[in-house]
Amino acid sequence: MKNQDKVTKDKENTELKKQIEVLTNDWKRALADYQNLQRRYEKEKIEFAQYANGILVLKLLSTLDYLEKVQSYLKDDGLGLAIKEFKNVLSEEGLKEVEVLGKKFNPEEMEAIEKIDGEEDKVIEVISKGYRLKDKLIRPAKVKVSVIII
Amino acid sequence: MGKIIGIDLGTTNSCVAVMEGGSPKVIYSAEGRNVIPSVVDPVSHIVGDVAKRQVVVKPRSTIFSIKRLMGRKYKDESVQRDIKWLPYSIK
């Protein structure tokens, strides 16, 4: 009878040890998740403060594109001043144009729209300008690239 | 303990998620998108949006629509059809 009791207790002990192991692992996982969440929350808070205007600025860029397109045909002094002022306001928010014309094609900040026979991987025309907000690329430049076509 | 990620590999776009607090959490790309184009350039080691931007310039080294070929034999009718329009070489 005593032996049977010992066997039952041993079995119970093994079961309990297994349960402790499972619960410890779950607790460790939950703790790691929480710490990750805390870290990400802090990072997102900083990013949000830095790029809060990003969506609005991105929407305004299409308006700037239209105005610049119109100006390229009209060549109106008044409109030119308005565009300059508009660009000043955007640049105060941290907007910078990505300089790409004549440079080597780089997909990190440019999107190739068309390729033309010529020098290897050189940007020969900008279809739409690319912009950075502070250090983050918010719109890649759309470009025509010259490549050696065999 | 190592994290486990789940990948929804689509023909056009893919999505990556990790289990956090018992529910999946989508991992955003560096561009801030929750889906990543299923495009890769194994030569330049670039993926997603960046790889997609260079398809026009490097059509032979930029791999896309690869899911159409996965799990199929070279001789399959669909593979033979895809070989005709895909710009990268399939051997």
gemmi code that builds the backbone of each chain (N, CA, C; Angstrom):
import gemmi

chains = {
    "A": [
        ("MET", (0.825, -1.215, 0.000), (0.000, 0.000, 0.000), (0.858, 1.264, 0.000)),
        ("LYS", (1.957, 1.191, 0.878), (2.850, 2.342, 0.973), (3.575, 2.605, -0.348)),
        ("ASN", (3.962, 1.485, -0.966), (4.646, 1.592, -2.266), (3.764, 2.261, -3.311)),
        ("GLN", (2.466, 1.876, -3.279), (1.496, 2.439, -4.241), (1.347, 3.953, -4.017)),
        ("ASP", (1.311, 4.326, -2.701), (1.226, 5.755, -2.355), (2.424, 6.519, -2.904)),
        ("LYS", (3.628, 5.894, -2.755), (4.865, 6.540, -3.214), (4.844, 6.756, -4.738)),
        ("VAL", (4.363, 5.697, -5.423), (4.279, 5.785, -6.892), (3.338, 6.919, -7.306)),
        ("THR", (2.180, 6.983, -6.620), (1.193, 8.030, -6.927), (1.791, 9.413, -6.663)),
        ("LYS", (2.500, 9.545, -5.524), (3.090, 10.848, -5.173), (4.180, 11.250, -6.177)),
        ("ASP", (4.986, 10.241, -6.569), (6.041, 10.514, -7.558), (5.433, 11.014, -8.868)),
        ("LYS", (4.345, 10.355, -9.244), (3.646, 10.721, -10.487), (3.126, 12.160, -10.389)),
        ("GLU", (2.541, 12.445, -9.206), (2.014, 13.798, -8.970), (3.133, 14.833, -9.038)),
        ("ASN", (4.274, 14.461, -8.401), (5.441, 15.363, -8.401), (5.907, 15.655, -9.820)),
        ("THR", (5.999, 14.598, -10.626), (6.440, 14.752, -12.017), (5.476, 15.665, -12.762)),
        ("GLU", (4.179, 15.426, -12.551), (3.161, 16.257, -13.209), (3.304, 17.715, -12.804)),
        ("LEU", (3.488, 17.921, -11.482), (3.618, 19.294, -10.973), (4.866, 19.977, -11.524)),
        ("LYS", (5.968, 19.215, -11.610), (7.207, 19.777, -12.160), (6.995, 20.211, -13.606)),
        ("LYS", (6.275, 19.349, -14.359), (5.983, 19.675, -15.764), (5.172, 20.960, -15.844)),
        ("GLN", (4.163, 21.026, -14.946), (3.291, 22.218, -14.937), (4.094, 23.473, -14.614)),
        ("ILE", (5.023, 23.328, -13.620), (5.864, 24.484, -13.242), (6.704, 24.923, -14.439)),
        ("GLU", (7.251, 23.953, -15.160), (8.094, 24.257, -16.324), (7.296, 25.003, -17.396)),
        ("VAL", (6.065, 24.473, -17.656), (5.200, 25.115, -18.662), (4.858, 26.541, -18.238)),
        ("LEU", (4.461, 26.683, -16.958), (4.068, 28.012, -16.469), (5.250, 28.981, -16.458)),
        ("THR", (6.445, 28.479, -16.088), (7.644, 29.331, -16.089), (7.943, 29.810, -17.500)),
        ("ASN", (7.843, 28.888, -18.465), (8.092, 29.267, -19.863), (7.088, 30.301, -20.339)),
        ("ASP", (5.810, 30.079, -19.996), (4.760, 31.036, -20.378), (5.038, 32.411, -19.767)),
        ("TRP", (5.451, 32.386, -18.490), (5.720, 33.647, -17.791), (6.894, 34.375, -18.456)),
        ("LYS", (7.959, 33.608, -18.783), (9.130, 34.214, -19.436), (8.747, 34.825, -20.776)),
        ("ARG", (7.898, 34.087, -21.522), (7.459, 34.561, -22.840), (6.640, 35.853, -22.696)),
        ("ALA", (5.733, 35.842, -21.704), (4.881, 37.020, -21.488), (5.730, 38.221, -21.079)),
        ("LEU", (6.739, 37.965, -20.232), (7.619, 39.041, -19.780), (8.422, 39.615, -20.950)),
        ("ALA", (8.945, 38.705, -21.806), (9.721, 39.146, -22.980), (8.831, 39.958, -23.918)),
        ("ASP", (7.577, 39.474, -24.115), (6.631, 40.207, -24.966), (6.384, 41.605, -24.417)),
        ("TYR", (6.215, 41.682, -23.092), (5.933, 42.962, -22.459), (7.113, 43.928, -22.626)),
        ("GLN", (8.335, 43.375, -22.419), (9.530, 44.223, -22.573), (9.678, 44.713, -24.007)),
        ("ASN", (9.390, 43.814, -24.971), (9.433, 44.216, -26.388), (8.412, 45.306, -26.677)),
        ("LEU", (7.219, 45.105, -26.110), (6.139, 46.074, -26.308), (6.534, 47.447, -25.765)),
        ("GLN", (7.155, 47.427, -24.563), (7.606, 48.685, -23.950), (8.615, 49.404, -24.842)),
        ("ARG", (9.598, 48.600, -25.350), (10.636, 49.170, -26.214), (10.028, 49.754, -27.484)),
        ("ARG", (9.081, 48.976, -28.092), (8.480, 49.427, -29.345), (7.624, 50.668, -29.119)),
        ("TYR", (6.919, 50.690, -27.987), (6.072, 51.836, -27.677), (6.914, 53.108, -27.591)),
        ("GLU", (8.075, 53.007, -26.903), (8.968, 54.161, -26.761), (9.462, 54.619, -28.137)),
        ("LYS", (9.863, 53.617, -28.983), (10.380, 53.929, -30.318), (9.298, 54.594, -31.178)),
        ("GLU", (8.072, 54.020, -31.102), (6.971, 54.561, -31.906), (6.590, 55.966, -31.454)),
        ("LYS", (6.701, 56.198, -30.123), (6.366, 57.519, -29.577), (7.317, 58.571, -30.156)),
        ("ILE", (8.620, 58.213, -30.192), (9.631, 59.139, -30.728), (9.383, 59.366, -32.227)),
        ("GLU", (9.140, 58.242, -32.952), (8.896, 58.347, -34.405), (7.663, 59.170, -34.694)),
        ("PHE", (6.612, 58.965, -33.885), (5.360, 59.697, -34.103), (5.596, 61.203, -33.961)),
        ("ALA", (6.372, 61.559, -32.917), (6.658, 62.985, -32.688), (7.463, 63.555, -33.853)),
        ("GLN", (8.386, 62.734, -34.389), (9.256, 63.208, -35.475), (8.524, 63.326, -36.806)),
        ("TYR", (7.662, 62.339, -37.070), (7.048, 62.276, -38.399), (5.529, 62.458, -38.373)),
        ("ALA", (5.033, 63.147, -37.340), (3.584, 63.325, -37.185), (2.961, 63.994, -38.411)),
        ("ASN", (3.720, 64.896, -39.039), (3.169, 65.627, -40.180), (3.368, 64.895, -41.504)),
        ("GLY", (4.009, 63.737, -41.447), (4.371, 62.998, -42.664), (3.227, 62.782, -43.638)),
        ("ILE", (2.076, 62.330, -43.126), (0.943, 62.008, -44.001), (0.423, 63.280, -44.678)),
        ("LEU", (0.325, 64.358, -43.882), (-0.158, 65.628, -44.435), (0.823, 66.165, -45.486)),
        ("VAL", (2.121, 66.119, -45.147), (3.143, 66.610, -46.084), (3.098, 65.809, -47.391)),
        ("LEU", (2.943, 64.492, -47.261), (2.878, 63.626, -48.441), (1.685, 63.995, -49.334)),
        ("LYS", (0.554, 64.325, -48.697), (-0.627, 64.729, -49.474), (-0.388, 66.067, -50.162)),
        ("LEU", (0.323, 66.966, -49.457), (0.578, 68.291, -50.033), (1.552, 68.228, -51.213)),
        ("LEU", (2.361, 67.174, -51.255), (3.337, 67.046, -52.337), (2.679, 66.949, -53.713)),
        ("SER", (1.529, 66.280, -53.773), (0.862, 66.175, -55.083), (0.361, 67.551, -55.525)),
        ("THR", (-0.057, 68.385, -54.552), (-0.482, 69.756, -54.866), (0.721, 70.552, -55.385)),
        ("LEU", (1.863, 70.379, -54.710), (3.090, 71.058, -55.141), (3.479, 70.621, -56.560)),
        ("ASP", (3.323, 69.330, -56.848), (3.611, 68.815, -58.198), (2.761, 69.528, -59.249)),
        ("TYR", (1.432, 69.626, -58.942), (0.513, 70.291, -59.885), (0.929, 71.729, -60.116)),
        ("LEU", (1.208, 72.443, -59.012), (1.586, 73.859, -59.123), (2.867, 74.019, -59.956)),
        ("GLU", (3.826, 73.142, -59.724), (5.090, 73.227, -60.473), (4.885, 72.909, -61.951)),
        ("LYS", (3.983, 71.961, -62.212), (3.676, 71.602, -63.600), (3.030, 72.796, -64.318)),
        ("VAL", (2.054, 73.421, -63.635), (1.358, 74.585, -64.199), (2.373, 75.713, -64.462)),
        ("GLN", (3.264, 75.929, -63.474), (4.271, 76.990, -63.592), (5.231, 76.750, -64.756)),
        ("SER", (5.519, 75.460, -65.038), (6.434, 75.158, -66.148), (5.843, 75.599, -67.491)),
        ("TYR", (4.497, 75.709, -67.558), (3.862, 76.188, -68.796), (3.591, 77.688, -68.735)),
        ("LEU", (3.040, 78.165, -67.571), (2.634, 79.570, -67.459), (3.807, 80.540, -67.270)),
        ("LYS", (4.804, 80.108, -66.529), (5.957, 80.956, -66.159), (5.483, 82.299, -65.589)),
        ("ASP", (4.569, 82.200, -64.625), (3.970, 83.378, -64.009), (4.760, 83.771, -62.752)),
        ("ASP", (5.119, 85.068, -62.633), (5.923, 85.516, -61.481), (5.192, 85.326, -60.159)),
        ("GLY", (3.913, 85.671, -60.156), (3.097, 85.548, -58.930), (3.017, 84.115, -58.455)),
        ("LEU", (2.742, 83.232, -59.399), (2.638, 81.814, -59.059), (4.000, 81.284, -58.584)),
        ("GLY", (5.070, 81.792, -59.222), (6.427, 81.399, -58.819), (6.702, 81.754, -57.368)),
        ("LEU", (6.252, 82.970, -56.947), (6.439, 83.412, -55.553), (5.644, 82.533, -54.592)),
        ("ALA", (4.402, 82.227, -55.016), (3.528, 81.390, -54.166), (4.150, 80.009, -53.966)),
        ("ILE", (4.699, 79.448, -55.059), (5.343, 78.112, -54.965), (6.556, 78.176, -54.039)),
        ("LYS", (7.332, 79.261, -54.172), (8.527, 79.420, -53.340), (8.130, 79.461, -51.853)),
        ("GLU", (7.078, 80.215, -51.560), (6.613, 80.343, -50.174), (6.100, 78.988, -49.650)),
        ("PHE", (5.354, 78.294, -50.510), (4.826, 76.970, -50.166), (5.981, 76.021, -49.835)),
        ("LYS", (7.033, 76.062, -50.649), (8.209, 75.204, -50.429), (8.944, 75.576, -49.143)),
        ("ASN", (8.983, 76.894, -48.852), (9.630, 77.336, -47.611), (8.937, 76.762, -46.387)),
        ("VAL", (7.592, 76.814, -46.429), (6.812, 76.288, -45.297), (7.097, 74.794, -45.118)),
        ("LEU", (7.099, 74.068, -46.237), (7.349, 72.616, -46.169), (8.773, 72.316, -45.706)),
        ("SER", (9.717, 73.140, -46.147), (11.113, 72.882, -45.741), (11.302, 73.179, -44.253)),
        ("GLU", (10.528, 74.122, -43.706), (10.582, 74.382, -42.252), (10.117, 73.163, -41.455)),
        ("GLU", (9.261, 72.359, -42.089), (8.781, 71.128, -41.433), (9.782, 69.973, -41.594)),
        ("GLY", (10.884, 70.228, -42.326), (11.930, 69.212, -42.486), (11.930, 68.527, -43.837)),
        ("LEU", (11.154, 69.071, -44.794), (11.087, 68.453, -46.122), (12.289, 68.853, -46.973)),
        ("LYS", (12.908, 67.843, -47.590), (14.057, 68.104, -48.464), (13.874, 67.341, -49.762)),
        ("GLU", (14.200, 67.985, -50.884), (14.115, 67.291, -52.164), (15.327, 66.367, -52.324)),
        ("VAL", (15.092, 65.197, -52.902), (16.199, 64.270, -53.143), (16.814, 64.621, -54.503)),
        ("GLU", (18.091, 64.955, -54.477), (18.785, 65.315, -55.720), (19.152, 64.038, -56.468)),
        ("VAL", (18.624, 63.849, -57.652), (18.875, 62.590, -58.371), (19.396, 62.772, -59.794)),
        ("LEU", (19.085, 63.911, -60.400), (19.436, 64.094, -61.817), (20.945, 63.968, -62.059)),
        ("GLY", (21.310, 63.120, -63.010), (22.719, 62.927, -63.356), (23.442, 61.931, -62.468)),
        ("LYS", (22.767, 61.489, -61.395), (23.419, 60.553, -60.464), (23.216, 59.108, -60.904)),
        ("LYS", (23.936, 58.204, -60.236), (23.801, 56.773, -60.505), (22.460, 56.315, -59.931)),
        ("PHE", (21.763, 55.467, -60.669), (20.453, 55.005, -60.202), (20.591, 54.247, -58.881)),
        ("ASN", (19.784, 54.658, -57.894), (19.797, 54.016, -56.580), (18.355, 53.707, -56.173)),
        ("PRO", (17.960, 52.416, -56.156), (16.564, 52.085, -55.849), (16.129, 52.431, -54.425)),
        ("GLU", (17.099, 52.755, -53.547), (16.749, 53.141, -52.168), (15.974, 54.462, -52.158)),
        ("GLU", (16.236, 55.324, -53.163), (15.547, 56.613, -53.179), (14.942, 56.988, -54.542)),
        ("MET", (15.031, 56.063, -55.502), (14.475, 56.338, -56.836), (13.683, 55.135, -57.339)),
        ("GLU", (12.736, 55.425, -58.227), (11.987, 54.344, -58.866), (12.151, 54.499, -60.377)),
        ("ALA", (12.627, 53.458, -61.026), (12.839, 53.544, -62.470), (11.511, 53.354, -63.201)),
        ("ILE", (11.183, 54.308, -64.062), (9.931, 54.265, -64.812), (10.196, 53.802, -66.244)),
        ("GLU", (11.359, 54.205, -66.757), (11.692, 53.888, -68.142), (13.203, 53.779, -68.288)),
        ("LYS", (13.636, 52.903, -69.192), (15.085, 52.850, -69.439), (15.349, 53.239, -70.894)),
        ("ILE", (16.467, 53.943, -71.070), (16.838, 54.441, -72.395), (18.289, 54.043, -72.659)),
        ("ASP", (18.594, 53.729, -73.883), (19.952, 53.322, -74.245), (20.929, 54.472, -73.999)),
        ("GLY", (22.017, 54.186, -73.323), (23.012, 55.219, -73.041), (24.015, 54.735, -72.024)),
        ("GLU", (24.492, 55.708, -71.201), (25.478, 55.398, -70.163), (24.875, 54.452, -69.119)),
        ("GLU", (25.728, 53.640, -68.464), (25.233, 52.642, -67.518), (24.633, 53.269, -66.252)),
        ("ASP", (23.377, 52.941, -65.960), (22.708, 53.291, -64.683), (22.739, 54.772, -64.308)),
        ("LYS", (22.496, 55.664, -65.260), (22.528, 57.092, -64.947), (21.127, 57.701, -65.086)),
        ("VAL", (20.747, 58.531, -64.117), (19.436, 59.184, -64.157), (19.494, 60.314, -65.176)),
        ("ILE", (18.656, 60.225, -66.214), (18.724, 61.252, -67.254), (17.510, 62.186, -67.245)),
        ("GLU", (16.429, 61.752, -66.573), (15.255, 62.632, -66.495), (14.456, 62.313, -65.243)),
        ("VAL", (13.962, 63.367, -64.593), (13.139, 63.161, -63.394), (11.678, 63.368, -63.778)),
        ("ILE", (10.880, 62.335, -63.614), (9.451, 62.420, -63.943), (8.694, 63.052, -62.770)),
        ("SER", (8.972, 62.571, -61.567), (8.412, 63.238, -60.389), (9.470, 63.248, -59.285)),
        ("LYS", (9.564, 64.376, -58.598), (10.636, 64.565, -57.604), (10.454, 63.674, -56.383)),
        ("GLY", (11.580, 63.296, -55.789), (11.538, 62.508, -54.555), (11.790, 63.418, -53.367)),
        ("TYR", (11.218, 63.054, -52.216), (11.385, 63.906, -51.036), (11.686, 63.098, -49.785)),
        ("ARG", (12.464, 63.726, -48.887), (12.726, 63.189, -47.560), (12.095, 64.111, -46.542)),
        ("LEU", (11.519, 63.521, -45.496), (11.044, 64.325, -44.373), (12.012, 64.016, -43.240)),
        ("LYS", (12.790, 65.021, -42.862), (13.946, 64.807, -41.962), (14.843, 63.749, -42.611)),
        ("ASP", (15.014, 62.567, -41.978), (15.915, 61.576, -42.595), (15.166, 60.474, -43.331)),
        ("LYS", (13.842, 60.525, -43.268), (13.067, 59.409, -43.814), (12.559, 59.727, -45.221)),
        ("LEU", (12.759, 58.782, -46.124), (12.264, 58.976, -47.490), (10.751, 58.812, -47.483)),
        ("ILE", (10.020, 59.852, -47.866), (8.564, 59.718, -47.868), (8.018, 59.504, -49.279)),
        ("ARG", (8.824, 59.887, -50.283), (8.417, 59.602, -51.656), (9.652, 59.427, -52.535)),
        ("PRO", (9.794, 58.248, -53.171), (10.950, 58.088, -54.051), (10.756, 58.888, -55.343)),
        ("ALA", (11.859, 59.321, -55.929), (11.779, 60.052, -57.197), (11.498, 59.067, -58.326)),
        ("LYS", (10.612, 59.456, -59.248), (10.351, 58.601, -60.417), (11.239, 59.094, -61.542)),
        ("VAL", (12.053, 58.214, -62.069), (13.076, 58.667, -63.022), (13.183, 57.806, -64.277)),
        ("LYS", (13.781, 58.424, -65.317), (14.164, 57.686, -66.518), (15.650, 57.394, -66.377)),
        ("VAL", (16.038, 56.164, -66.641), (17.425, 55.751, -66.430), (18.048, 55.308, -67.745)),
        ("SER", (19.315, 55.726, -67.951), (20.002, 55.243, -69.156), (20.760, 53.975, -68.799)),
        ("VAL", (20.651, 52.979, -69.644), (21.372, 51.716, -69.453), (21.964, 51.288, -70.793)),
        ("ILE", (22.954, 50.420, -70.708), (23.534, 49.911, -71.941), (22.648, 48.766, -72.413)),
        ("ILE", (21.897, 48.985, -73.485), (21.003, 47.936, -73.993), (21.760, 47.123, -75.029)),
        ("ILE", (21.903, 45.841, -74.698), (22.664, 44.960, -75.611), (21.722, 44.357, -76.665)),
    ],
    "B": [
        ("MET", (14.326, 32.736, -25.476), (13.585, 31.902, -26.427), (13.425, 32.628, -27.766)),
        ("GLY", (13.679, 31.918, -28.839), (13.595, 32.539, -30.161), (12.159, 32.844, -30.561)),
        ("LYS", (12.002, 33.908, -31.328), (10.656, 34.281, -31.796), (10.331, 33.509, -33.066)),
        ("ILE", (9.065, 33.280, -33.269), (8.646, 32.598, -34.490), (7.834, 33.593, -35.310)),
        ("ILE", (8.203, 33.701, -36.605), (7.439, 34.601, -37.467), (6.618, 33.770, -38.456)),
        ("GLY", (5.513, 34.339, -38.853), (4.664, 33.697, -39.864), (4.714, 34.548, -41.115)),
        ("ILE", (4.839, 33.911, -42.265), (4.896, 34.662, -43.526), (3.744, 34.254, -44.431)),
        ("ASP", (2.972, 35.229, -44.841), (1.946, 34.977, -45.859), (2.596, 35.368, -47.181)),
        ("LEU", (3.110, 34.375, -47.890), (3.794, 34.654, -49.148), (2.772, 34.711, -50.281)),
        ("GLY", (2.558, 35.898, -50.782), (1.616, 36.063, -51.877), (2.351, 36.207, -53.200)),
        ("THR", (1.619, 36.071, -54.289), (2.245, 36.212, -55.607), (2.734, 37.645, -55.815)),
        ("THR", (1.933, 38.610, -55.372), (2.279, 40.019, -55.571), (2.861, 40.654, -54.306)),
        ("ASN", (2.187, 40.432, -53.165), (2.657, 41.006, -51.901), (2.747, 39.937, -50.826)),
        ("SER", (3.583, 40.191, -49.839), (3.710, 39.284, -48.703), (3.488, 40.052, -47.407)),
        ("CYS", (3.173, 39.293, -46.355), (2.949, 39.919, -45.064), (3.647, 39.061, -44.004)),
        ("VAL", (4.317, 39.702, -43.069), (5.053, 38.972, -42.024), (4.483, 39.374, -40.667)),
        ("ALA", (4.271, 38.368, -39.817), (3.733, 38.658, -38.483), (4.463, 37.834, -37.438)),
        ("VAL", (4.403, 38.324, -36.207), (5.026, 37.624, -35.083), (3.971, 37.485, -33.974)),
        ("MET", (4.035, 36.388, -33.240), (3.078, 36.196, -32.143), (3.521, 37.027, -30.953)),
        ("GLU", (2.600, 37.846, -30.450), (2.911, 38.682, -29.296), (1.695, 38.726, -28.393)),
        ("GLY", (1.885, 38.311, -27.158), (0.769, 38.293, -26.207), (-0.371, 37.416, -26.683)),
        ("GLY", (-0.042, 36.360, -27.397), (-1.044, 35.397, -27.848), (-1.771, 35.769, -29.126)),
        ("SER", (-1.416, 36.900, -29.725), (-2.060, 37.255, -30.999), (-1.010, 37.720, -32.016)),
        ("PRO", (-1.294, 37.520, -33.321), (-0.280, 37.912, -34.314), (-0.172, 39.423, -34.481)),
        ("LYS", (1.067, 39.890, -34.607), (1.307, 41.334, -34.792), (2.086, 41.497, -36.088)),
        ("VAL", (1.509, 42.256, -37.025), (2.150, 42.435, -38.338), (3.416, 43.283, -38.199)),
        ("ILE", (4.476, 42.835, -38.861), (5.736, 43.589, -38.839), (5.739, 44.527, -40.054)),
        ("TYR", (5.908, 45.810, -39.797), (5.913, 46.804, -40.875), (7.277, 46.853, -41.563)),
        ("SER", (7.256, 47.204, -42.845), (8.523, 47.317, -43.581), (9.195, 48.643, -43.224)),
        ("ALA", (10.445, 48.811, -43.657), (11.169, 50.056, -43.382), (10.440, 51.254, -43.983)),
        ("GLU", (9.641, 50.987, -45.030), (8.890, 52.067, -45.691), (7.582, 52.363, -44.951)),
        ("GLY", (7.312, 51.614, -43.888), (6.104, 51.827, -43.098), (4.867, 51.158, -43.660)),
        ("ARG", (5.056, 50.141, -44.503), (3.908, 49.456, -45.097), (3.691, 48.106, -44.413)),
        ("ASN", (2.416, 47.694, -44.324), (2.152, 46.405, -43.670), (2.197, 45.234, -44.649)),
        ("VAL", (2.304, 45.538, -45.930), (2.571, 44.481, -46.912), (3.870, 44.820, -47.648)),
        ("ILE", (4.566, 43.768, -48.027), (5.863, 43.944, -48.691), (5.774, 43.299, -50.067)),
        ("PRO", (6.130, 44.019, -51.143), (6.074, 43.379, -52.468), (6.931, 42.108, -52.501)),
        ("SER", (6.389, 41.045, -53.093), (7.130, 39.776, -53.170), (8.143, 39.854, -54.315)),
        ("VAL", (9.102, 40.719, -54.130), (10.130, 40.964, -55.149), (11.497, 40.908, -54.468)),
        ("VAL", (12.443, 40.246, -55.125), (13.776, 40.130, -54.535), (14.849, 40.163, -55.624)),
        ("ASP", (15.969, 40.827, -55.298), (17.124, 40.795, -56.197), (18.239, 40.060, -55.460)),
        ("PRO", (18.437, 38.779, -55.747), (19.446, 38.022, -55.002), (20.879, 38.451, -55.300)),
        ("VAL", (21.079, 39.207, -56.378), (22.430, 39.659, -56.719), (22.815, 40.864, -55.836)),
        ("SER", (21.901, 41.844, -55.760), (22.181, 43.042, -54.948), (21.716, 42.896, -53.501)),
        ("HIS", (21.086, 41.760, -53.170), (20.563, 41.516, -51.819), (19.565, 42.580, -51.383)),
        ("ILE", (18.593, 42.855, -52.230), (17.544, 43.795, -51.831), (16.180, 43.147, -52.048)),
        ("VAL", (15.234, 43.547, -51.201), (13.890, 42.950, -51.261), (12.802, 44.021, -51.172)),
        ("GLY", (11.588, 43.604, -51.441), (10.408, 44.450, -51.227), (10.337, 45.661, -52.138)),
        ("ASP", (9.896, 46.782, -51.539), (9.679, 48.016, -52.313), (10.933, 48.455, -53.071)),
        ("VAL", (12.078, 48.336, -52.403), (13.344, 48.782, -53.020), (13.648, 47.943, -54.268)),
        ("ALA", (13.449, 46.633, -54.155), (13.696, 45.748, -55.304), (12.708, 46.039, -56.442)),
        ("LYS", (11.465, 46.324, -56.045), (10.418, 46.592, -57.049), (10.742, 47.841, -57.874)),
        ("ARG", (11.384, 48.825, -57.229), (11.702, 50.082, -57.918), (12.734, 49.918, -59.028)),
        ("GLN", (13.440, 48.798, -59.027), (14.492, 48.633, -60.037), (14.138, 47.583, -61.099)),
        ("VAL", (12.899, 47.077, -61.076), (12.490, 46.036, -62.032), (12.751, 46.463, -63.479)),
        ("VAL", (12.426, 47.735, -63.770), (12.575, 48.228, -65.146), (14.036, 48.213, -65.586)),
        ("VAL", (14.933, 48.568, -64.657), (16.359, 48.662, -64.987), (17.043, 47.296, -64.978)),
        ("LYS", (16.691, 46.454, -64.002), (17.342, 45.141, -63.896), (16.311, 44.005, -63.975)),
        ("PRO", (15.658, 43.866, -65.129), (14.602, 42.835, -65.217), (15.131, 41.407, -65.115)),
        ("ARG", (16.399, 41.207, -65.460), (16.930, 39.830, -65.458), (17.377, 39.346, -64.092)),
        ("SER", (17.626, 40.298, -63.175), (18.059, 39.856, -61.844), (17.028, 40.150, -60.762)),
        ("THR", (15.887, 40.714, -61.152), (14.847, 40.993, -60.163), (13.749, 39.933, -60.281)),
        ("ILE", (13.619, 39.165, -59.221), (12.684, 38.035, -59.240), (11.335, 38.448, -58.646)),
        ("PHE", (10.265, 38.237, -59.395), (8.908, 38.522, -58.909), (7.972, 37.408, -59.388)),
        ("SER", (6.765, 37.402, -58.893), (5.762, 36.371, -59.230), (6.317, 34.943, -59.096)),
        ("ILE", (7.222, 34.742, -58.177), (7.890, 33.448, -58.037), (6.913, 32.365, -57.538)),
        ("LYS", (5.846, 32.816, -56.863), (4.885, 31.840, -56.321), (4.196, 31.047, -57.434)),
        ("ARG", (4.141, 31.664, -58.608), (3.532, 30.972, -59.754), (4.322, 29.709, -60.121)),
        ("LEU", (5.622, 29.744, -59.796), (6.491, 28.623, -60.179), (6.738, 27.629, -59.045)),
        ("MET", (6.475, 28.056, -57.825), (6.804, 27.213, -56.671), (6.022, 25.899, -56.677)),
        ("GLY", (6.736, 24.827, -56.416), (6.107, 23.512, -56.317), (5.731, 22.901, -57.653)),
        ("ARG", (6.137, 23.543, -58.736), (5.810, 23.005, -60.062), (7.051, 22.439, -60.743)),
        ("LYS", (6.797, 21.562, -61.678), (7.912, 20.976, -62.435), (8.199, 21.858, -63.650)),
        ("TYR", (9.466, 21.822, -64.093), (9.876, 22.645, -65.233), (9.004, 22.380, -66.454)),
        ("LYS", (8.630, 21.103, -66.616), (7.869, 20.731, -67.817), (6.383, 21.087, -67.744)),
        ("ASP", (5.916, 21.499, -66.561), (4.488, 21.824, -66.404), (4.047, 22.866, -67.434)),
        ("GLU", (2.829, 22.700, -67.872), (2.285, 23.598, -68.898), (2.322, 25.065, -68.444)),
        ("SER", (1.934, 25.293, -67.162), (1.886, 26.676, -66.652), (3.287, 27.280, -66.575)),
        ("VAL", (4.279, 26.457, -66.203), (5.664, 26.952, -66.122), (6.158, 27.316, -67.519)),
        ("GLN", (5.879, 26.468, -68.485), (6.305, 26.732, -69.863), (5.652, 28.015, -70.399)),
        ("ARG", (4.402, 28.253, -69.949), (3.696, 29.468, -70.364), (4.348, 30.701, -69.722)),
        ("ASP", (4.706, 30.567, -68.405), (5.304, 31.696, -67.675), (6.708, 32.039, -68.174)),
        ("ILE", (7.447, 31.024, -68.595), (8.815, 31.246, -69.097), (8.807, 32.263, -70.243)),
        ("LYS", (7.720, 32.223, -71.025), (7.640, 33.098, -72.204), (7.547, 34.580, -71.856)),
        ("TRP", (6.955, 34.905, -70.702), (6.797, 36.326, -70.373), (7.660, 36.821, -69.214)),
        ("LEU", (8.158, 35.895, -68.384), (8.989, 36.347, -67.263), (10.371, 36.778, -67.783)),
        ("PRO", (10.860, 37.956, -67.371), (12.126, 38.457, -67.928), (13.372, 37.743, -67.394)),
        ("TYR", (13.270, 37.109, -66.205), (14.445, 36.405, -65.663), (14.465, 34.973, -66.200)),
        ("SER", (15.690, 34.391, -66.238), (15.800, 33.060, -66.841), (15.421, 31.965, -65.834)),
        ("ILE", (14.750, 30.960, -66.345), (14.316, 29.817, -65.532), (14.943, 28.577, -66.154)),
        ("LYS", (15.698, 27.833, -65.313), (16.382, 26.646, -65.848), (15.926, 25.387, -65.117)),
    ],
}
model = gemmi.Model(1)
for chain_id, residues in chains.items():
    chain = gemmi.Chain(chain_id)
    for i, (resn, *xyz) in enumerate(residues, 1):
        res = gemmi.Residue()
        res.name, res.seqid = resn, gemmi.SeqId(i, " ")
        for name, pos in zip(("N", "CA", "C"), xyz):
            atom = gemmi.Atom()
            atom.name, atom.element = name, gemmi.Element(name[0])
            atom.pos, atom.b_iso = gemmi.Position(*pos), 0.0
            res.add_atom(atom)
        chain.add_residue(res)
    model.add_chain(chain)
structure = gemmi.Structure()
structure.add_model(model)
structure.setup_entities()
